[in-house]
């Protein structure tokens, strides 16, 4: 089999590519195809389609998180690969050639996987409330080898208000280290840097020029390194991010109409999904609406369709048409208007918001929260407050890093709905031009494109 590397440059689109000097030149000397993403066009769903060749109805990853009906809990950003249904591409390749090996660096659902080598973020959570940066690896000793060579993974620059290029650089350097140590046949590398700035400031080139230069430099280092080792390189992305200027809080609408159940704890409100007639699990520009009383589905669809900022709502037939008819999906799926996105907010008074709402807490929030990319602008002395909280933690006090705002209007970019044009669409580029069957690919076609790079002459 031919050594192949897949670089996932999150958020890269044709409209941004021309502002990345090395990448644009590299792509111009090969061939590029636009990708028609799956709905929802979000990280976990798209990656699962690339790696299984199936739509969400086949692999079950209907969003970055969903309602676990048997536990009556909403869970986001789970990590077990067992949640992805269907044969993975590395399993198919290994069946074709038993000597095949695969490394997966930071693509999601990367724990307890059948890949040979995996590296993924896995913080430590001691009982005293701290969150300590760390990684999970397979084999286990790789965890210590990588962090001895590269230092601790910069988790707080991977997600949250302190995101920088350093986390992406660390992942790239880890990929190089894995290649030098193990030389896998197929390597997947996740490079998320553009994802952060595009959601934070939008798509204006002047605002993201530095970020484009930074990711371009990382890609140059990786591509030149892998090509020097005779690897075929595929550059692709998962989705394009587009400007937004309004946030839609479906759970507040459902609450105002009596469908949502709330539990109060210590004066703060928690969503009670198992006791609710209907609630929304928001994920960027899509939201799954879970409904316990099926006689209410038609009324709820009519209600949600009338909410400003909602483009359309999928019922049973619509979910089937968009390949989202899986038991993990909501009874309804709402899709936001092009300039809108969905918040998870369900409280009507910010004074009653749960304590985790003002923190970076991707696992406790019952929906995706891009506002975690910001520090509350109403905090007058931001650095002083952060320093005070860190000192309290170091002294052993249990306290919250409550610096995240509750102002959804701060978010300037989003994704999840299908793109309106190829300029806003994800892409795939390769120098093995005869292995690209078309200039337009469906997300489920990527599986076969990668397999052909492994098997065929270019």
C-alpha positions in Angstrom: 0.0 0.0 0.0 1.1 3.6 -0.6 1.8 5.8 2.4 -1.0 8.4 2.6 -1.6 11.4 4.9 -4.9 13.2 5.4 -4.6 16.8 6.7 -7.9 18.1 8.0 -7.6 21.9 7.8 -10.8 22.8 9.5 -12.8 25.7 8.0 -10.7 25.9 4.8 -12.7 26.9 1.8 -11.9 28.1 -1.8 -12.6 31.6 -0.7 -10.0 31.4 2.0 -7.5 29.2 0.2 -6.3 32.0 -2.1 -5.1 33.9 1.0 -2.8 31.1 2.1 0.3 31.4 -0.1 1.8 27.9 0.3 -1.4 26.0 0.2 -2.8 27.8 -2.8 0.3 27.1 -4.8 0.4 23.5 -3.7 -3.3 23.0 -4.6 -2.8 24.7 -7.9 -0.2 22.1 -8.9 -2.6 19.3 -8.2 -6.4 18.9 -8.4 -9.2 20.3 -6.1 -12.7 19.1 -5.6 -15.6 20.7 -3.7 -17.2 18.6 -1.0 -20.9 18.4 -0.5 -21.0 17.9 3.3 -23.6 15.9 5.2 -26.3 17.6 7.3 -25.3 18.6 9.9 -22.1 20.0 8.7 -20.4 19.7 12.1 -17.1 18.1 13.2 -18.2 14.7 14.5 -20.9 14.0 11.8 -18.6 14.9 8.9 -15.6 13.1 10.2 -17.7 10.0 10.8 -19.0 10.1 7.2 -15.4 10.5 5.9 -14.2 7.5 7.9 -17.1 5.1 7.3 -18.4 6.2 3.9 -21.9 6.4 5.4 -24.4 9.2 6.1 -25.5 9.9 9.7 -28.4 7.5 9.3 -25.7 4.8 8.9 -23.0 5.7 11.4 -25.3 7.3 14.0 -23.3 10.4 14.7 -26.2 12.8 14.2 -24.3 15.9 15.7 -21.5 16.7 18.0 -23.8 15.5 20.8 -27.3 14.2 21.2 -29.9 13.0 23.7 -29.1 9.6 25.2 -32.7 8.4 25.5 -31.9 5.5 27.9 -30.1 7.8 30.3 -32.3 10.9 29.7 -29.2 13.0 29.4 -27.7 15.3 26.7 -24.0 14.5 26.1 -21.6 16.3 23.9 -18.1 15.6 22.8 -18.0 11.9 23.9 -14.8 10.2 22.9 -15.4 6.4 22.6 -15.0 5.2 19.0 -17.7 2.6 19.8 -20.3 5.3 19.3 -19.5 5.4 15.5 -21.4 2.6 13.8 -20.1 0.8 10.8 -16.7 -0.3 9.5 -14.0 2.3 9.6 -11.7 2.9 6.8 -8.6 1.5 8.6 -10.5 -1.7 9.3 -11.3 -2.1 5.6 -7.6 -1.3 4.6 -6.3 -3.8 7.2 -8.6 -6.5 5.7 -7.0 -5.8 2.3 -3.4 -5.8 3.6 -2.6 -7.2 7.1 0.6 -5.2 7.3 -1.4 -1.9 7.0 -1.2 0.5 10.0 -3.0 3.7 10.8 -2.4 6.7 13.1 -5.2 9.1 14.1 -4.1 12.4 15.6 -7.0 14.4 17.1 -9.8 13.4 14.8 -12.8 12.9 17.1 -14.1 9.6 18.7 -10.5 8.5 19.0 -10.5 6.5 22.3 -10.7 2.7 22.4 -10.5 2.7 18.6 -9.2 -0.1 16.3 -6.5 2.2 14.9 -2.9 1.2 15.7 -2.0 4.6 17.0 -4.2 7.3 18.5 -3.6 10.6 20.1 -6.5 12.7 21.5 -7.0 15.3 24.2 -8.0 13.8 27.6 -7.7 16.2 30.5 -7.3 15.0 34.1 -10.1 15.9 36.5 -9.0 15.5 40.1 -11.7 15.5 42.8 -10.6 18.9 43.9 -12.2 20.4 40.8 -9.1 21.2 38.7 -8.8 20.5 35.0 -5.3 19.5 34.1 -4.1 19.3 30.4 -3.3 15.8 29.2 -3.8 13.4 26.3 -4.9 9.9 25.8 -2.8 7.7 23.5 -2.7 4.2 22.1 -0.2 2.7 22.8 -0.3 4.1 26.3 3.4 4.8 26.5 3.2 7.2 23.6 1.5 9.7 26.0 4.7 10.1 27.9 7.0 10.0 24.9 5.1 12.8 23.1 4.9 15.1 26.1 8.5 14.5 27.0 9.5 15.5 23.5 6.9 18.3 22.9 5.8 19.4 26.4 2.3 19.2 27.8 -0.4 19.5 25.2 -1.7 23.2 25.5 -5.3 22.3 26.2 -6.4 25.8 27.1 -5.1 27.0 23.7 -7.1 24.3 22.0 -10.5 25.5 23.1 -11.7 28.5 25.0 -10.9 32.2 25.0 -7.1 31.6 24.9 -7.1 29.6 21.7 -3.9 30.1 19.6 -1.9 28.4 16.9 0.1 26.6 19.5 -2.3 23.8 19.9 -2.4 23.2 16.2 1.4 23.4 16.1 1.6 20.8 18.9 -0.7 18.4 17.0 1.5 18.9 13.8 4.7 18.2 15.7 3.1 15.1 17.3 2.2 13.8 13.9 5.8 14.2 12.8 7.0 12.4 15.9 4.6 9.5 15.3 5.8 9.3 11.7 9.4 9.2 12.7 8.7 6.6 15.4 6.2 4.3 13.7 5.8 5.3 10.0 2.1 4.3 9.7 0.7 3.5 6.3 -2.2 6.0 6.8 -2.2 9.0 9.0 -5.0 11.4 9.9 -4.1 14.8 11.3 -6.6 17.3 12.7 -5.6 21.0 12.3 -8.3 23.1 13.9 -6.8 26.6 14.1 -9.1 28.4 11.6 -12.2 27.0 13.3 -11.7 29.3 16.3 -11.0 32.7 14.7 -13.7 32.2 12.1 -16.4 31.7 14.8 -15.0 34.5 16.9 -14.5 37.3 14.3 -16.2 36.0 11.1 -14.8 35.6 7.6 -13.4 39.1 6.8 -9.9 38.5 5.5 -8.5 41.5 7.3 -9.5 40.1 10.7 -8.1 36.6 10.0 -5.1 37.3 7.8 -2.6 36.4 10.5 -4.5 33.1 11.3 -4.4 32.1 7.7 -0.7 32.7 7.6 -0.2 30.7 10.7 -2.1 27.6 9.5 -0.5 28.0 6.1 3.0 27.7 7.7 1.9 24.6 9.7 0.6 23.0 6.5 3.8 23.8 4.6 5.9 22.1 7.3 3.8 19.0 7.3 3.4 18.7 3.6 7.1 19.1 2.9 7.9 16.7 5.7 5.5 13.9 4.4 6.4 14.4 0.8 10.1 14.0 1.6 9.0 10.6 2.9 7.2 9.7 -0.3 3.8 10.0 1.2 0.7 11.0 -0.8 -0.9 14.0 0.9 -4.6 14.8 0.9 -5.7 18.2 2.2 -9.4 18.4 3.1 -11.8 20.3 5.3 -15.1 19.4 7.0 -17.2 22.5 6.4 -17.1 26.2 5.6 -17.9 28.8 8.2 -20.1 31.7 7.2 -21.0 35.0 8.9 -23.9 35.2 11.4 -25.5 38.1 13.1 -28.3 36.6 15.2 -28.7 33.9 17.8 -31.9 31.8 18.2 -32.7 30.2 21.5 -35.2 27.5 20.8 -35.3 26.2 24.3 -36.6 29.6 25.5 -39.4 29.4 23.0 -40.3 25.9 24.1 -40.2 27.0 27.7 -42.5 29.9 27.1 -45.0 27.5 25.5 -44.9 25.1 28.4 -42.9 22.3 26.8 -39.7 22.5 28.8 -39.1 21.2 32.3 -36.7 23.0 34.7 -35.2 21.9 38.0 -34.0 24.5 40.4 -30.8 23.9 42.4 -29.4 26.5 44.8 -31.3 29.3 43.1 -30.1 28.3 39.6 -31.9 26.5 36.8 -31.0 23.2 35.2 -32.7 21.7 32.1 -34.6 18.5 32.9 -34.7 16.8 29.5 -36.2 13.5 30.8 -39.2 15.5 32.3 -39.7 17.8 29.3 -42.4 17.3 26.7 -40.0 18.8 24.2 -36.5 20.4 24.2 -33.8 21.3 21.7 -30.3 20.1 21.5 -28.5 23.0 19.7 -25.4 22.4 17.7 -24.2 25.4 15.7 -26.8 25.9 12.9 -28.9 22.7 13.5 -30.9 21.6 16.5 -32.5 18.3 17.3 -35.9 18.6 18.9 -36.7 15.7 21.1 -40.4 15.1 21.8 -41.7 12.7 24.4 -45.4 13.1 23.4 -45.6 12.2 19.8 -49.1 13.6 19.5 -47.4 17.0 19.8 -45.0 16.7 16.9 -47.1 18.5 14.3 -47.9 21.4 16.7 -44.2 21.7 17.6 -43.1 21.7 14.0 -45.5 24.5 13.2 -44.3 26.5 16.3 -40.6 26.1 15.5 -41.1 26.9 11.8 -42.5 30.3 12.8 -39.5 31.2 15.0 -37.4 34.1 13.4 -34.1 32.7 12.4 -35.3 29.2 11.6 -35.0 28.3 7.9 -36.8 25.0 7.9 -37.7 22.0 10.1 -37.3 18.4 9.1 -40.0 15.9 10.1 -39.8 12.1 9.4 -39.8 12.5 5.6 -37.3 15.4 5.7 -34.9 13.5 8.0 -35.0 10.6 5.5 -34.3 12.9 2.6 -31.3 14.4 4.4 -30.1 10.9 5.6 -30.7 11.9 9.3 -33.3 9.2 10.1 -31.5 7.5 12.9 -32.9 6.7 16.4 -30.4 9.2 17.9 -31.9 12.1 16.0 -34.7 14.2 17.4 -38.2 13.8 16.3 -37.7 17.1 14.5 -34.5 18.7 13.2 -34.4 22.5 12.9 -32.0 24.2 10.5 -31.1 27.9 11.0 -31.3 30.6 8.5 -27.9 31.4 6.8 -27.2 34.4 9.1 -28.4 32.7 12.3 -27.3 30.0 14.8 -28.8 28.2 17.7 -27.9 28.7 21.4 -28.5 26.1 24.1 -29.8 28.8 26.4 -33.0 27.8 28.3 -33.1 30.3 31.3 -35.2 33.5 31.0 -33.2 35.4 33.7 -29.4 35.5 33.5 -29.3 35.5 37.3 -30.7 32.0 37.3 -28.3 30.6 34.6 -26.5 27.5 35.8 -23.0 28.1 37.3 -21.4 26.2 34.4 -22.9 28.6 31.9 -20.2 31.2 32.6 -17.3 28.7 32.4 -15.7 26.6 29.7 -17.6 23.3 30.2 -18.1 21.4 27.0 -19.5 18.3 28.7 -22.0 19.7 31.2 -23.7 22.1 28.8 -26.7 20.6 27.0 -25.7 22.0 23.7 -22.7 23.6 21.9 -21.6 27.0 23.2 -19.2 29.0 20.9 -19.5 31.9 23.4 -16.8 29.9 25.3 -14.3 31.5 22.8 -14.8 34.9 24.6 -13.9 36.5 27.9 -16.8 38.5 29.3 -16.2 42.1 28.1 -18.1 43.5 31.1 -15.3 42.2 33.4 -13.2 45.4 33.9 -9.9 43.8 35.0 -10.0 40.6 33.1 -6.4 39.4 33.7 -6.6 40.4 37.3 -9.7 38.3 37.8 -8.2 35.3 36.0 -5.0 35.6 38.1 -7.1 35.7 41.3 -9.0 32.6 40.4 -5.8 30.7 39.5 -4.3 31.7 42.8 -7.3 30.4 44.7 -7.1 27.1 42.8 -3.4 26.8 43.6 -4.2 27.4 47.3 -6.6 24.5 47.2 -9.9 26.5 47.1 -12.7 25.1 44.9 -13.8 27.9 42.7 -15.1 28.6 39.2 -13.3 30.2 36.3 -16.5 32.1 35.6 -15.3 34.5 32.9 -17.4 33.4 29.9 -20.2 35.9 28.9 -23.8 35.1 28.3 -24.0 37.3 25.2 -24.6 35.2 22.1 -24.3 38.2 19.9 -20.5 38.1 20.2 -20.4 35.1 17.9 -19.7 36.1 14.3 -19.3 32.8 12.4 -21.1 29.5 12.4 -21.7 26.3 10.3 -23.9 23.3 10.2 -26.3 24.0 7.4 -25.4 23.0 3.8 -23.3 25.6 1.9 -25.0 27.9 -0.7 -22.0 27.9 -3.0 -18.7 26.0 -3.6 -16.8 29.1 -2.4 -18.3 28.4 1.1 -18.0 24.6 0.8 -15.3 22.3 2.2 -12.7 21.0 -0.2 -10.3 18.2 -1.0 -7.0 18.6 -2.8 -4.4 16.1 -3.9 -1.5 15.7 -6.2 -2.6 12.2 -7.2 -4.8 13.8 -9.8 -6.0 10.6 -11.5 -7.4 9.4 -8.1 -9.9 12.2 -7.9 -13.0 11.0 -9.7 -14.7 14.4 -9.9 -14.4 18.0 -9.1 -17.5 17.6 -6.9 -17.6 14.9 -4.2 -20.2 13.9 -1.6 -18.9 13.6 2.0 -19.5 9.8 1.8 -17.2 9.6 -1.3 -14.1 10.7 0.7 -13.8 7.1 2.1 -13.2 5.7 -1.4 -10.9 8.5 -2.4 -8.7 7.8 0.6 -8.7 4.0 -0.1 -7.8 4.7 -3.7 -4.8 6.7 -2.6 -3.6 3.8 -0.5 -4.2 1.2 -3.2 -3.7 2.6 -6.7 -0.9 4.1 -8.6 -1.0 7.9 -8.9 
